[in-house]
Amino acid sequence: MKNFLLFIISFVLLFVILQTASGMIITALSPAAVGDAWSQSAVLPQETTVSGSIFTPVITLLTGLIAAAAAYFIQKKSFRETNDVR
């Protein structure tokens, strides 16, 4: 049970950290043109639509895989060290 809890906690923390970091990187790489947006705001519809890139699911899957692999190695290393102490 300890193995499972350590894995889940590590996975969730790493996933949140990697998702936040990738979101910050994607946001930094695609700056908004505020001047153009402001001048076109009068003709835009009042409804908001959210659309994503084709890479969005790929980035989510990739960060999930990296987080799962790192959590697995953290869990294995942690319990290997506790078994060596005995």
C-alpha positions as CSV (number, residue, x, y, z in Angstrom):
1,M,0.0,0.0,0.0
2,K,2.9,2.4,0.7
3,N,4.3,1.7,-2.8
4,F,1.0,2.6,-4.3
5,L,0.5,5.8,-2.3
6,L,4.0,7.0,-3.0
7,F,3.5,6.3,-6.7
8,I,0.2,8.2,-6.8
9,I,1.4,11.2,-4.9
10,S,4.6,11.4,-6.9
11,F,2.7,11.0,-10.2
12,V,0.1,13.7,-9.3
13,L,2.8,16.2,-8.2
14,L,5.0,15.6,-11.2
15,F,2.1,15.8,-13.6
16,V,0.9,19.1,-12.2
17,I,4.4,20.5,-12.3
18,L,5.0,19.3,-15.9
19,Q,1.6,20.5,-17.1
20,T,2.2,24.0,-15.6
21,A,5.7,24.2,-17.1
22,S,4.6,23.1,-20.5
23,G,1.7,25.6,-20.4
24,M,4.1,28.4,-19.5
25,I,6.4,27.5,-22.3
26,I,3.6,27.3,-24.9
27,T,2.3,30.6,-23.7
28,A,5.7,32.2,-23.9
29,L,6.2,30.9,-27.4
30,S,3.0,32.3,-28.8
31,P,2.7,35.9,-27.7
32,A,-0.6,37.7,-28.3
33,A,-0.8,40.7,-30.6
34,V,-2.8,43.0,-28.2
35,G,-3.0,45.9,-30.6
36,D,-4.6,43.8,-33.4
37,A,-7.0,42.1,-31.0
38,W,-8.1,45.5,-29.6
39,S,-8.8,47.0,-33.0
40,Q,-10.7,43.9,-34.1
41,S,-12.8,43.5,-30.9
42,A,-15.7,45.5,-32.3
43,V,-16.4,43.0,-35.1
44,L,-15.8,39.8,-33.1
45,P,-18.7,37.7,-31.9
46,Q,-19.7,38.0,-28.2
47,E,-19.4,34.2,-27.7
48,T,-16.2,32.6,-26.6
49,T,-14.9,29.5,-28.3
50,V,-12.0,27.5,-27.0
51,S,-10.0,25.7,-29.5
52,G,-6.8,23.8,-29.1
53,S,-3.9,22.8,-31.2
54,I,-3.4,19.4,-32.6
55,F,-0.4,19.1,-30.3
56,T,-2.4,19.6,-27.1
57,P,-3.3,15.9,-26.6
58,V,0.3,14.9,-27.6
59,I,1.8,17.3,-25.0
60,T,-0.7,16.0,-22.3
61,L,0.2,12.4,-23.1
62,L,3.9,13.1,-23.1
63,T,3.8,14.9,-19.8
64,G,1.7,12.1,-18.3
65,L,4.2,9.5,-19.5
66,I,7.2,11.4,-18.2
67,A,5.4,11.9,-14.8
68,A,4.5,8.3,-14.6
69,A,8.1,7.1,-15.4
70,A,9.6,9.5,-12.9
71,A,7.1,8.6,-10.2
72,Y,7.9,4.9,-10.8
73,F,11.6,5.5,-10.4
74,I,11.0,7.6,-7.3
75,Q,8.9,4.8,-5.8
76,K,11.5,2.1,-6.6
77,K,14.4,4.2,-5.3
78,S,12.6,5.1,-2.1
79,F,11.7,1.5,-1.2
80,R,15.1,0.1,-2.3
81,E,16.7,2.5,0.2
82,T,14.3,1.4,3.0
83,N,14.9,-2.3,2.2
84,D,18.7,-1.7,2.4
85,V,18.5,-0.3,5.9
86,R,17.1,-3.5,7.3
